[in-house]
Amino acid sequence: MAQKKYLIAKLTSCLREDKIQLWKPPYTNEKKEAGEEMKELVEKYSSKLNINKNDTENMLEEIRCKAIERGTGNENFKVTGIARLDIYLPRRKSRKIPLETSLFITGKELRSQIAQEYALQENAVKIIINKKQLDLGKTLEDQGVTHNAKVMVLQLEQSDEETKRKVQEEELQCKKEKEINDKMQRTKKGLEILAEREEYLDPDSVPYLDIANQTGRSIQIPPQAKKALVLAMGYHEKGRALMKKKEYEVALPYLLDADKHFCECSTELLNTVDNYAVLQLDIVWCYFRLEQLDCLDDAEKKLSTAQRCFQRCYGENHERLIDIKGSYGREKVLFLRLYLLQGIGHYHSGREKEAAEYIQKASSLYGELSIDPDKVDRLSLLGFSEQEARLALRACHGNVEHAANLITNRREEKAQIRREERAKRRRRLEDINTLKSMGYSERAAQIALQKTRGNLDQAFKFILDNPELLLEDDDDDSVAMDQFQVSQESIEQLTYMGFSRESAEQALKVFKGNIHVASQTLAHYGGVLPPSLLLSSEGSSPSEESTSSKDLLTESAGSSSSPTDEDMETDAVNEILEDIPEHEEDYLDLTLEEEEQIIHEYLSYIQVPQH
């Protein structure tokens, strides 16, 4: 298949260079049959490209028929509005097939049409168009689908048990589709919860995701940017976990979701982390393993983006990596996959010289990165994991002693970083407790410290400068302000401090008898409550009026209203955490088994045109 694509690409390139249009006379007659001049082209290109004449004739005829088909489709679309879509069926099917349809049908109707037309299980089908999963509820036109669009069809694989139970096949496929959709929704929910959780939480009781640099230390990122980055990286990790299981059909939608969220991050942020580059590689790799690279029009662009991103993150000659990590042997696996995919892209486009160059570069790197199993075993006997062993051996060019020292030092560094990060979080919790002891709610303390980057003095002033935070209440007391009974003793305490009786009573009602907060607020605002608090006390309860302050930390970071919801949230979060690898360099730990096979396959293809 790959060889045929290559030869068709070469023939197409020759036709373009010679400005030959096969769908026009003399190569196509009025009956749309091949003209006699086609025989001359067969002789010419068979000799030029050193291809068998029968193969040349068949491939030229295939190119001619497709060109006529496309031209007819274009004319038909102009007249009738019926679009022609190129359907790329699952890899067990033969090739792409044209499908005519209106663009005003829904995604569900298109899925049903494809399933019926090509004998697929409808509920097991996923459709990708323009690198996005098709929305079943919207029309094709609303989703930007155009005439001649490429439609990639994914079909979820059946397990052995399902294959045996043919009688229940449809029911099982429906169930599996539902499970996958439910899992994607749980993933989304879990990631959103983790993205909202902040560093002030107790790490011993509430898990949360942190963004770290290449040394393992936390990076300070604005909350909104951090949310987009956490969502992007979370979807990416989920997709990678599925890729490891070779479940590419299920992994791809997660990777495309990750790409969407990465695009919400600033360019400056993306230039500082290599995650975006790795994602581009993973997306192209997924399409390739699904044998659907033709559906990814911008594969070459994605690979170029990955290469530029690696250069910015690692340095032109990997100098930043060497400065940070001491070597760049581990990251070479990413360049191996990059070169391999670039070589495959060149080959499928008929550029044999470029294909040979990149695939040979990948082959050279493979030889350099191959790990001696005996060395892995020796390191395993010292108590190191196989993953640690592989990564360290690549970083140390196969030297076992240096690898052992590297793993030991890295373990000590990580333990020290964890201690430092834990100490920082402990200090934040202490600061929250300090503000709580002054009479402020935990939520107000959290927001203030977040907004002032942990400065306790500034956090205290921030709370007073933002009176809506003063209405935050941690208990379930639903008594309205105007119904709260203020004690005479409390009023007298405030009047003794110099505040008017009216202001004292208003403040105590607003803060429900909290003398400490009432006195600080009155002092800060010159003896009277600010208008926002006066409006609150006259009208509605604190819970109704203080919604905007809660928006500073979104509701999904808080607790649920029912135990069932809490259990569901906990399950969603735990499901995410299961897919996040313990080792921060897990994405560099490629066994290279797939790459080895593909390198050998394409090296054999590259030699074909040279005979």
C-alpha positions in Angstrom: 0.0 0.0 0.0 2.8 2.5 0.9 4.7 1.6 -2.3 1.6 2.2 -4.4 1.0 5.6 -2.7 4.6 6.5 -3.4 4.4 5.5 -7.1 1.1 7.3 -7.6 2.6 10.4 -6.0 5.6 10.2 -8.4 3.3 9.8 -11.4 1.1 12.7 -10.3 4.2 14.9 -9.9 5.4 14.0 -13.4 1.9 14.8 -14.8 2.0 18.2 -13.0 5.5 19.0 -14.3 4.5 18.1 -17.9 1.2 20.1 -17.5 -0.9 17.1 -18.5 -4.6 17.0 -17.6 -5.8 13.5 -17.9 -9.4 14.4 -17.7 -9.3 16.4 -20.9 -8.7 15.4 -24.5 -6.7 13.8 -26.0 -6.3 11.6 -22.9 -10.1 11.4 -22.3 -12.6 11.2 -25.1 -16.3 12.4 -25.2 -17.4 9.1 -23.7 -15.0 9.7 -20.8 -12.9 6.7 -22.0 -9.1 6.6 -22.1 -7.7 8.0 -25.4 -5.0 6.4 -27.5 -2.4 9.0 -26.2 -2.6 7.3 -22.8 -0.4 4.5 -24.3 2.3 7.0 -25.0 2.2 8.2 -21.4 2.5 4.6 -20.2 5.7 4.1 -22.3 7.1 7.4 -21.2 6.6 7.2 -17.5 7.3 3.5 -17.2 10.7 4.1 -18.6 11.3 7.3 -16.7 10.4 5.9 -13.3 11.5 2.3 -13.9 8.0 0.9 -13.3 6.4 -2.1 -14.8 4.2 -1.1 -17.8 1.0 -2.8 -16.5 1.4 -1.1 -13.1 2.0 2.2 -14.8 -1.1 1.8 -17.0 -3.3 0.8 -14.0 -2.1 3.7 -11.9 -2.5 6.3 -14.6 -6.0 5.0 -15.3 -6.8 5.3 -11.6 -5.5 8.9 -11.5 -7.5 9.7 -14.7 -10.8 8.2 -13.3 -10.4 10.0 -10.0 -9.9 13.3 -11.8 -13.0 12.7 -13.9 -15.0 11.7 -10.8 -13.9 14.8 -8.9 -14.7 17.1 -11.9 -18.1 15.5 -12.3 -18.7 15.9 -8.5 -17.7 19.6 -8.7 -20.2 20.3 -11.5 -22.9 18.3 -9.7 -22.3 20.3 -6.5 -22.7 23.6 -8.3 -26.0 22.5 -9.9 -27.6 20.4 -7.1 -25.8 21.3 -3.9 -25.1 17.6 -3.3 -21.6 17.4 -1.9 -19.0 14.7 -2.5 -17.2 13.4 0.5 -14.1 11.2 0.5 -14.8 8.4 3.0 -11.7 6.8 4.5 -12.9 3.5 6.0 -11.3 1.6 8.8 -8.0 -0.1 7.9 -9.5 -3.5 7.4 -11.4 -2.0 4.4 -9.8 -1.4 1.0 -9.5 2.3 0.4 -11.2 5.6 0.3 -14.7 5.7 -1.3 -16.7 8.7 -2.5 -20.1 9.4 -0.9 -22.6 11.9 -2.1 -24.7 13.7 0.4 -26.4 17.0 1.4 -24.4 19.2 3.8 -27.7 20.0 5.7 -28.0 16.6 7.3 -26.9 16.0 10.9 -23.7 14.2 12.0 -25.9 11.4 13.2 -27.6 11.0 9.8 -24.2 10.9 8.1 -23.0 8.3 10.5 -26.1 6.2 9.9 -25.6 6.6 6.1 -22.0 5.5 6.2 -22.8 2.5 8.5 -25.6 1.3 6.3 -23.6 1.8 3.1 -20.5 0.0 4.2 -21.9 -2.6 6.7 -20.5 -1.1 9.8 -22.0 -1.2 13.4 -23.4 2.4 13.6 -23.0 2.8 17.4 -19.4 1.7 17.2 -18.5 4.3 14.5 -16.7 7.6 15.2 -16.2 10.2 12.5 -13.3 12.7 12.3 -13.5 15.6 9.9 -11.0 18.5 9.9 -9.2 17.0 12.9 -12.4 17.2 15.0 -14.9 14.6 16.1 -18.2 15.0 14.3 -21.0 16.4 16.4 -24.0 14.1 15.9 -26.5 16.8 16.7 -25.4 19.5 14.3 -25.6 19.7 10.6 -22.5 19.2 8.4 -22.6 22.7 7.2 -22.7 24.1 10.7 -19.5 22.1 11.5 -17.6 23.5 8.6 -17.8 20.4 6.4 -17.4 21.3 2.7 -17.6 19.7 -0.7 -14.6 17.2 -1.2 -14.0 17.0 2.5 -12.0 14.0 3.8 -14.0 11.9 6.3 -12.1 9.5 8.6 -14.2 6.7 9.9 -13.0 5.0 13.1 -14.6 1.7 14.3 -14.0 0.5 17.9 -12.4 -2.9 18.0 -14.2 -5.8 19.5 -12.7 -7.9 22.2 -12.3 -11.6 21.7 -15.3 -12.3 23.9 -17.4 -9.9 21.8 -16.2 -11.6 18.6 -17.3 -15.0 19.9 -20.8 -13.7 20.9 -21.9 -12.7 17.4 -25.6 -12.9 18.3 -25.2 -10.1 20.8 -22.7 -8.1 18.7 -24.9 -5.0 18.2 -25.9 -4.8 21.8 -22.3 -5.2 23.0 -21.1 -2.5 20.6 -23.8 -0.1 21.8 -22.7 -0.8 25.4 -19.1 -0.3 24.5 -19.8 3.0 22.7 -21.8 4.2 25.7 -18.9 3.1 28.1 -16.4 5.1 26.0 -18.7 8.1 25.8 -19.3 8.0 29.6 -15.6 7.6 30.1 -14.9 10.7 28.0 -17.4 12.6 30.1 -15.8 11.4 33.3 -12.4 12.4 32.0 -13.7 15.9 31.2 -15.3 16.2 34.6 -12.3 14.9 36.4 -9.9 17.2 34.5 -12.1 20.2 35.1 -12.2 19.5 38.9 -8.4 19.1 39.0 -7.8 22.2 36.8 -9.8 24.3 39.3 -8.1 23.0 42.4 -5.4 25.3 43.7 -2.1 25.0 45.5 -3.6 26.0 48.9 -5.3 22.6 49.2 -3.9 20.0 51.6 -2.0 17.5 49.4 -2.4 14.8 51.9 -6.2 14.9 51.7 -7.1 16.5 48.3 -5.2 15.6 45.1 -4.6 18.3 42.6 -2.5 18.7 39.4 0.5 21.0 39.4 2.5 22.2 36.4 6.3 21.7 36.8 9.3 22.5 34.6 11.9 20.1 33.3 13.6 20.0 36.7 10.4 19.1 38.5 9.8 22.4 40.2 6.4 24.1 40.1 5.8 26.9 37.5 3.7 29.9 38.4 1.0 30.3 35.8 -2.0 32.7 35.8 -5.2 30.7 36.8 -7.0 30.9 33.5 -3.9 29.9 31.5 -3.2 27.1 34.0 -6.7 25.7 33.6 -6.3 25.5 29.8 -2.9 23.9 30.2 -4.0 21.4 32.8 -7.0 20.4 30.6 -4.7 20.0 27.5 -2.1 18.0 29.4 -4.8 15.9 31.1 -6.4 14.9 27.8 -3.0 14.3 26.3 -2.0 11.9 29.1 -5.3 10.0 28.7 -4.7 9.7 25.0 -1.1 8.5 25.6 -2.3 5.9 28.1 -4.6 4.5 25.3 -1.8 4.7 22.7 0.3 2.5 24.9 -2.4 -0.1 24.8 -2.5 0.3 20.9 -6.1 1.6 21.2 -5.5 4.3 18.6 -9.2 4.6 17.6 -10.1 5.6 21.1 -7.0 7.6 21.8 -7.3 10.0 18.8 -10.4 11.9 20.1 -8.6 12.6 23.4 -5.5 13.9 21.5 -7.6 16.1 19.3 -9.3 17.5 22.5 -5.9 18.2 23.9 -4.9 20.0 20.8 -8.0 22.2 21.1 -7.1 23.2 24.7 -3.4 23.8 23.9 -4.6 26.3 21.3 -6.2 28.3 24.1 -2.8 28.7 25.7 -0.6 31.7 24.9 2.2 31.3 22.4 4.7 32.4 25.0 3.6 29.6 27.3 3.7 26.9 24.6 7.3 28.0 23.8 8.4 27.1 27.3 7.1 23.5 27.4 7.7 20.6 25.0 4.3 19.1 25.7 2.7 20.7 22.6 5.4 19.4 20.3 5.0 15.9 21.7 1.3 16.1 21.2 1.8 17.0 17.5 3.9 13.9 17.1 1.4 11.7 18.9 -1.5 12.9 16.7 0.4 12.2 13.5 1.6 8.9 14.8 -2.0 8.0 15.7 -3.2 8.8 12.1 -0.3 6.8 10.7 -1.0 3.7 12.9 -4.6 3.9 11.8 -3.4 4.0 8.2 -5.3 7.2 7.7 -2.5 9.8 7.1 -4.3 10.9 4.0 -7.0 12.3 6.2 -4.5 14.6 8.0 -4.0 17.4 5.5 -1.6 19.2 7.7 0.6 16.3 8.9 3.7 18.0 7.5 2.8 21.3 9.2 2.3 19.5 12.5 5.6 17.8 12.3 7.3 21.2 11.4 5.5 22.8 14.4 6.9 20.0 16.6 10.4 20.5 15.3 10.3 24.3 15.8 8.9 23.8 19.3 11.6 21.3 20.2 14.3 23.7 19.0 12.8 26.6 21.1 12.5 24.4 24.3 15.7 22.5 24.0 17.9 25.0 22.1 19.2 24.8 18.5 21.8 22.3 19.5 20.1 21.0 22.6 22.2 23.3 24.8 19.3 24.1 27.1 18.6 20.4 27.7 22.3 19.8 28.4 22.4 22.7 30.8 19.3 21.5 32.7 19.7 17.7 32.5 23.3 17.2 31.7 22.5 15.3 28.5 19.9 14.9 25.8 20.1 11.2 25.2 16.6 10.6 26.6 14.9 13.2 24.3 16.5 11.6 21.2 13.6 9.1 21.0 11.3 12.1 20.1 13.6 13.1 17.3 13.7 9.5 16.1 9.9 9.4 15.8 9.9 12.9 14.3 12.4 11.9 11.5 10.6 8.7 10.9 7.2 10.4 10.4 8.8 13.1 8.2 10.4 10.4 6.1 7.1 8.5 5.7 5.4 11.8 4.7 8.0 12.5 2.1 7.8 8.9 0.8 4.0 9.1 0.5 4.4 12.4 -1.4 6.8 10.8 -3.9 10.0 12.6 -2.6 12.3 9.6 -2.4 15.5 11.5 -1.7 14.1 13.4 1.3 12.4 10.2 2.4 15.7 8.3 2.3 17.4 11.1 4.2 15.0 11.2 7.1 14.4 7.5 7.4 18.1 6.9 7.5 18.4 9.5 10.2 15.8 7.7 12.2 17.6 4.4 11.5 20.9 5.8 12.8 19.2 7.1 15.9 17.6 3.7 16.5 21.0 2.1 16.5 22.2 4.6 19.0 19.2 4.3 21.3 18.8 0.5 21.3 19.2 -0.8 24.8 21.0 -4.0 25.7 18.6 -6.1 27.8 21.4 -7.4 29.9 22.3 -3.9 31.1 18.6 -3.3 32.0 18.7 -6.5 34.0 21.9 -5.4 35.8 20.3 -2.1 36.9 17.1 -3.9 37.9 19.2 -6.1 40.3 20.3 -2.8 42.0 16.6 -2.0 42.8 15.9 0.3 39.8 12.8 0.0 37.6 13.1 -1.0 34.0 11.8 2.4 33.0 14.4 4.2 35.1 17.1 1.8 33.6 16.1 2.5 30.0 16.0 6.3 30.4 19.3 6.4 32.3 21.1 4.2 29.9 20.0 6.4 27.0 21.1 9.5 28.9 24.5 7.9 29.7 25.1 6.3 26.3 24.8 2.7 27.7 27.3 3.1 30.6 25.7 1.1 33.4 27.8 2.7 36.2 27.0 6.2 35.1 23.3 5.2 34.7 23.1 3.9 38.2 24.6 7.1 39.6 22.2 9.2 37.5 19.2 7.4 38.8 20.3 7.7 42.4 21.1 11.4 42.1 17.8 12.0 40.3 15.8 10.2 43.0 17.5 12.4 45.7 16.8 15.6 43.7 13.1 14.6 43.3 12.8 13.8 47.0 14.3 17.2 47.9 12.0 19.0 45.4 9.0 17.2 46.9 10.0 18.2 50.4 10.4 21.9 49.3 7.1 21.9 47.5 5.3 20.3 50.4 6.9 22.9 52.8 5.5 25.7 50.5 2.0 24.2 50.6 2.2 23.9 54.4 3.2 27.5 54.7 0.2 28.4 52.5 -2.1 26.4 54.7 -0.7 28.2 57.8 -1.4 31.6 56.2 -5.0 30.5 55.5 -5.4 29.5 59.1 -3.9 32.9 60.2 -6.5 34.7 58.2 -9.2 32.4 59.5 -8.1 33.2 63.1 -8.7 36.9 62.3 -12.4 36.0 61.6 -12.3 35.7 57.8 -13.8 32.7 56.0 -11.6 30.0 54.5 -12.8 30.8 51.0 -12.0 34.5 51.4 -8.5 33.6 52.7 -7.9 31.2 49.7 -8.9 33.8 47.1 -6.9 36.6 48.7 -3.7 34.5 49.0 -4.1 33.3 45.5 -4.6 36.8 44.1 -1.6 38.2 46.1 0.7 35.2 45.4 0.9 34.1 49.0 1.7 37.5 50.5 -0.1 37.5 53.9 0.0 41.3 54.5 -1.3 42.0 51.0 -3.9 39.3 51.3 -5.3 40.9 54.5 -5.6 44.3 52.6 -7.0 42.5 49.5 -9.9 41.1 51.6 -10.7 44.5 53.0 -10.5 46.2 49.6 -12.9 43.6 48.1 -15.9 43.7 50.5 -17.8 41.0 48.7 -15.3 38.5 50.0 -16.3 39.5 53.5 -19.7 37.9 52.9 -18.2 34.5 52.3 -19.4 32.1 54.9 -18.1 28.5 55.5 -21.1 27.2 57.4 -24.6 26.4 56.3 -26.3 29.1 58.3 -29.0 30.5 56.1 -30.3 33.2 58.4 -30.7 36.5 56.4 -28.8 39.6 57.5 -31.9 41.6 58.3 -33.2 38.7 60.5 -30.0 38.3 62.5 -30.3 39.3 66.1 -27.4 41.6 67.2 -26.6 41.6 70.9 -26.5 45.0 72.7 -23.1 44.0 74.2 -21.6 43.7 70.7 -23.0 47.0 69.6 -21.6 48.7 72.8 -18.2 47.2 72.1 -18.1 48.8 68.7 -19.4 52.1 69.9 -16.8 52.1 72.6 -14.2 51.9 69.7 -15.6 55.1 68.3 -18.0 53.9 65.7 -21.6 55.2 65.4 -24.4 53.0 66.8 -26.1 52.8 63.4 -22.9 51.7 61.6 -22.1 49.2 64.4 -25.5 47.6 64.2 -25.3 47.4 60.3 -21.8 45.9 60.4 -22.8 43.3 63.0 -25.8 42.2 61.0 -23.8 41.9 57.8 -21.1 39.8 59.5 -23.6 38.0 61.8 -22.0 39.1 65.0 -18.3 38.8 64.1 -17.0 41.8 66.0 -13.4 41.3 64.8 -14.4 41.5 61.1 -17.0 44.2 61.7 -14.4 46.5 63.5 -11.7 46.0 60.9 -14.1 46.7 58.0 -15.5 49.8 59.6 -12.0 51.1 60.4 -10.9 50.4 56.8 -13.8 52.3 55.3 -13.8 55.3 57.7 -16.5 54.2 60.1 -19.2 53.3 57.5 -19.8 50.2 55.5 -19.1 50.4 51.7 -22.3 50.6 49.5 -22.0 47.0 48.3 -22.3 45.7 51.8 -25.1 48.1 52.6 -27.1 46.9 49.6 -26.6 43.4 50.7 -27.8 44.0 54.2 -30.9 45.7 53.0 -31.9 43.1 50.4 -30.8 39.5 50.1 -28.8 37.0 52.0 -25.0 36.7 51.7 -25.3 33.6 49.6 -27.4 35.4 47.0 -25.3 38.5 46.9 -21.8 37.1 47.0 -22.0 34.9 43.9 -19.5 37.0 42.0 -16.8 36.5 44.6 -17.3 32.7 44.3 -16.7 33.0 40.6 -13.1 33.9 41.5 -12.7 30.2 42.3 -15.1 28.2 40.2 -17.8 26.1 41.8 -16.3 22.8 40.6 -13.5 23.2 43.0 -15.9 23.1 45.9 -17.7 20.3 47.5 -20.8 18.7 46.0 -24.3 19.0 47.4 -24.8 15.3 47.8 -22.7 12.3 48.8 -23.5 10.6 45.4 -22.1 13.6 43.5 -19.1 13.6 45.7 -18.5 9.9 45.0 -18.9 10.5 41.3 -16.4 13.4 41.4 -13.9 11.3 43.4 -14.2 8.4 40.9 -13.7 10.9 38.0 -10.6 12.4 39.6 -9.2 8.9 40.5 -9.7 7.8 36.9 -7.6 10.7 35.7 -4.9 10.1 38.3 -4.6 6.4 37.2 -3.5 7.5 33.7 -1.0 10.1 34.9 2.4 8.3 35.0 4.5 8.4 38.2 7.7 9.1 36.3 7.8 12.6 34.8 9.8 11.3 31.8 7.3 8.5 30.9 6.7 10.1 27.5 10.4 9.5 26.7 10.3 5.8 27.6 9.6 4.3 24.2 10.6 0.7 23.7 11.1 1.5 19.9 9.7 -1.9 18.9 7.1 -0.4 16.5 9.7 2.1 15.2 12.2 -0.7 14.4 9.7 -2.6 12.3 8.5 0.5 10.4 12.1 1.7 9.8 13.0 -1.7 8.2 9.8 -1.7 6.2 10.3 1.8 4.7 14.0 1.3 4.1 13.1 -1.7 1.9 10.6 0.6 0.0 13.2 3.3 -0.6 15.5 0.9 -2.4 12.7 -0.1 -4.9 13.0 3.0 -7.2 16.8 2.7 -7.3 16.8 -0.7 -9.1 
